[in-house]
């Protein structure tokens, strides 16, 4: 039987706020209250979140279909919201293998129940913190699921805005990428105020006031996170511009507050 977890429902949490703003049901009054305070100023946050979720689907589907990736390490998984990453990539390649990583108790509860693999592949959940790459890399879950001698797609979608120190963020990225085979990729998205400065800066202040340290980065700062890796076209762009389909192209830039990109390890 899985160990009981403390959901801390009295304290707002970024994953549950995200769930609420996407129309989910796995949230509590503290989360809904915090979300209401944030979106009073950050009115387009739900639209930006949906654009980011759609970027995840396009990016991982592209890696599976066009580049043949069959191994994915997704850190900062968040609450299951269909379609999930494994559903996207196993829809292309049923034998794909995915390790999900998060350190939030409520995510753990739902991941155990809902993040189930296709019969031909494998999906594993790891309870670990992004800031502790050694725990991730040495875990039996990762070692038993992924072959690090073959390319792996490392995804960090909508997590780095909660790592406010650039040196910490870059250091962890590089440590996670270090043991991955040449040809592995880094896919990430993170908050920017470039497309709507006043709105995003007010919203970020709301997160910080609610006890959730948050940072918006400009394009140059996001570029530095990719230093040492080879960006794939179209480079670092607002997520609605990354290989857009009709749905993505219809979203106005001022409603999208996330930069995204995908880069290859030489």
Buried (B, 14 or more C-beta within 10 A) or exposed (E): EEEEEEBBBEBBBBBBBBBBBBEBEBBBEBBBBBBEBBBEBBBBBBBBBBBBBBBBBBBBBBBBBEBEBBBBBBBBBBBBBEBBBBBBBBBBBEEBBBBBBBBBBBBBBBBEEEBEBBEEBBBBBBBBBBBEBEBBBEBEBBEEBBEBEEBBBBBBBBBBBBBBEBEEBBBBBBBBBEEBEEBBBBBBBBBBBBBBEEBBBBBBBBBEEBEBEBBBBEEEBBBEBBEBBEBBEEBBBBBBBBBBEEEBEEBEBEBBBBBBBBBBBE
